[in-house]
Amino acid sequence: MSEQAKLAPPASHDAASAFSLRRIGGDAAVIIGGSFIANAFNYLYHFLISRRLGPEDYGTLATLAAAATIFGVFGGPLGIVAMQDTARLWALRRVTGVGLFVRSVAPAAFGAALAVAAIALGIGLLSGPYLHIVQPPLWFAFAAYLAIAIFSAFFRGAAQGAHRFWLFSGSMIAEMSIKLVSALAMVTAGMAVLGAISGFVVGAVAGLAVVALPLITTRSDSSEQPEHDHLELGGRAISLLWISACVLLLLFMDQLFAKHHLSGTDAGLYGAAGIIARTIPFGVGMIALVMAPKAAAAQHVSRELLQRLLALTFGAGVLLSAAGFAIAALLPAQLLGITFGPAFVQAQFLLREYGAAQALLAVDALGISYLQAVGSYRCTPVLVGAVVLEAALMAAFGTTGPRLIGIAGLVNLALLPIIVAYIAATLRGAPQAAAPLSDEAVLLDEPRLL
């Protein structure tokens, strides 16, 4: 028997300690702290670049960023599949298989990233006149960033599931900080929107290097054999894709309709209000960075632990959503003036309504992240229906900013009880008795045994 096996406590203590509040808190400090720093750089990017571009050019940049995020939905399923499999390896005493998994699946992930980027480039060039973005170099930079971002999502998911949260956080911080510095340099040099979007590309390359190299070079047990069925992984990724696409469309498609329906200046003001309002779902979404790999592992361990994790997750999520809405509602002019500057303060009336719609979506998205993590995809038809309904209403009636926001808010509210019902259904499939976790998980959480 190995020394680690001798030191491992009984299964019940094993599971309880690995999912203890102290352990979850420590992991959360790493991944949420790193994500907070990365997001600070990201918002600083928008605040500084918007001041240099002005409302009209910033409206173009905001639209390209929204489109990249929507097409980047293809990276979400790759990351979640990688997270699910590496979390299972972590929970079932097979952490040495993480490196082998990454090396065997990464080529397929890279091919998928290139294919999506090529398709997105074609769509972008064709839809340019509708969005009033007709410069081809902007769409080529957009496609290059998209390919790198999707490939990075695969490695970040693998790092999450393997509980290597330092790699995930380091990658995010490197990408956002280098994006800021490089974009500022290029915009200052006179490259305008092209320089701003090129900063996305430079930062994405840096973030990919930080997370991919350590995982690819991780040594595996010589007895480990590849057992990953690419067709099964691809089928799972497609199931996840529908859900991830719906979430991102609900989050960003109003910006696309705003760019079409509104004037250039009004679209820029709407984009500024949207950037601030979306801090609510993005902030609440940081909880999912820790919750998702924990839930993916807990479903193999204990129903009681899964229930405890859900209570902690959604208690924190509702509180953060309410706090975010309160700040947006009480201080809209101050938020816009400090961040985007005096030229954008008139968007304060949009921000109040936008905050309410995004607070509802934040709770919806947190629930959907949980369902994805535990492999429950039955909510897909409902989400597709919500997207179709919202798009139809925005196309027909979303001719002003308040109308666009009102439509989004009503759809987000209607989704909430449906998602809660699907979450409750997942608990019935979790094991009632605790199963043992990996020795590594136990030893990391019990230093006193060493």
PyMOL commands that set and color helices and strands:
alter all, ss='L'
color gray80, all
select helices_A, chain A and resi 3-7+11-18+21-91+97-131+136-161+165-216+230-261+264-277+279-298+303-330+332-339+342-373+380-397+401-429+439-445+447-449
alter helices_A, ss='H'
color red, helices_A
deselect
rebuild
show_as cartoon
